[in-house]
Amino acid sequence: MKILEALSTDTINVDLNARDKKGILDELVAPVARMTGVPHEELVRVLLERERLGSTGIGGGIGIPHGKLKALPSLVVGFGLSRRGVAFESMDGRPTHLFFLLLTPENEAGLHLKLLARISRLLKNDEFKTQLMQAGTPEEVVDLIREKDEDF
């Protein structure tokens, strides 16, 4: 599965304003809650439960908050950009700027892992990360992902 099969411009925010982990998660899930009808609070709760197991701030300015929900009708990917950076309990202790949100139905564990791996591989490319940091619109993010995701 390609990332763009689950990511829409509606779930992309290139101007996250929050200054802490909870605030970032709130901003990332807001469009997902509207799209899916799953309550905002439930989405945030699932993500925070996952964060308690270990931060999804993987270092290098990247966070990939993710979780599984019974009530979710289909897999959803979101993207957020914090230009100033946020303390996200990242493995390297540095601020996190790029966020990929991944929410999947509970019965889609295999797909969840495949998409996590695909996103992680894409983000190993420093040029790609720099381009994402400079994106000014959701459409630019989609174009960048489309170009790089074709390589896999």
N, C-alpha and C positions, 0 to 999 in steps of 0.2 A: 504494500500500500504506500502510495506517495503521500507526503505531508499535505499537499494541497487538496487531497480528497477529503480531509477533515478540517482544514483551516479555511476560514472565509474572512473577507475584509471586515466583516462585522465583529470579529473576535480579535482584531488587531488594534492595539493602542500604541502609537509611536510617541506618546507624551505622558507617560506615567508620572503622577505627581507625589505619590505617597513617599514617606521617608522611613517606613519600617515594613517588616515582613507582612504583618497582618494587613496593613494598608495596601500593599502591592497585591496580595491575594484578593482583597476586596475589589480592587480595580480590574484585575484580570478576569474574575468570575462574573462581573456585572452583565456583560453582553451574553455570556453563556446562559445565565439564569433567565434572561429575557427570551433567548432563542429556544431553550429546551423546556421551560416551564418548571424546572427544578428550583426549589427555593434557594435564594442566594446564600442564606445561612447554612443550609445543608452542604452546599458546594464548599464553602470556606471550612466548615467543620471537618469534612473528609480530608481536605488538603492539610489542615493543621494537625490532624491525627497522623498523617504520613510524615509531616515535618518532625514530630516528636520521636519518630524512629531514627531519624538522622536527617540533617539538612539536605535539601535538594539543590543547594548552592554548590555546584560542582567545581567552582574555581574558574579562573580566567575570565571573570566578569559574567559568568553564565549561571542561570538558575532554571531548573526544569521541574517546577512543582507539578505533581501528578497524583492521581487517585482513581479509585474505582467506586462506582455507585450502582446499586440495584435499580434505582429509579431513572437512570439515564437511558434515553431511547437509543442513542448511537454515540459513537466515539466523537469527541470534539477536541480540536486543538486551538489554542489561542497564542497570541504573541504580544509581548509588551516590551517597550523600550523606556528605560529610565536614564535620561542623559546625565543626570547628576550622580547616579549610582546610589545604591541602598545597602545598608548592612543587612545581609541575608544569611548570616551564620555560615558563610561560604567556607569551603575546605581550606582555601588559602588565606582566609581572613580579610580579603580585599572586597571592595564594593562590587555589587552585582548590577549590571546594566541591561543585559539581554535575558528575557524570560520567555520560555516556551511552556505553556500550560497544556497538560494532557489529562483529559478526563475520559474514562472508558466505562462501559457497562461491566458489571462484575463478571459476567460470563465470557468476556473477551480478553482474558489474560494473555493469550499468545499474541494477539494483535497489539495489545498494550506494550509488551516487551519489544516487539519488532519496531514499532514506531519510536519508542524511546531510543533504541539503538540507532535508528536512522537519523533522528535529530542530533544525537551525540556525535555521530560521524560527520555530519554537515558542519557542526560547530568546532571541529578540530581544524578547520580551514581558517587561518588568521585573516586572510583577505576577505573572506565571506563575512566574518564577524565585524570587520571594519566597515564593510559596505552596509551591513544591517544597522550599525551605529549611526550612519549618516542618512538613513532612510527618513524621508520627511512625510510620507503618506503610507497608508495601508497598501495601496496599489504598488508602490515601490517595493515593499516587503514581499508581496506576492510574486512580483517579477523576479526578484533576487532568488527567492526560494525555488521558483520554477526552473530558472537557469541552472542552479546547482543540484537540485534534486534529480534532474535528468541524468546526471553523471553516475547515479547508483543503479 
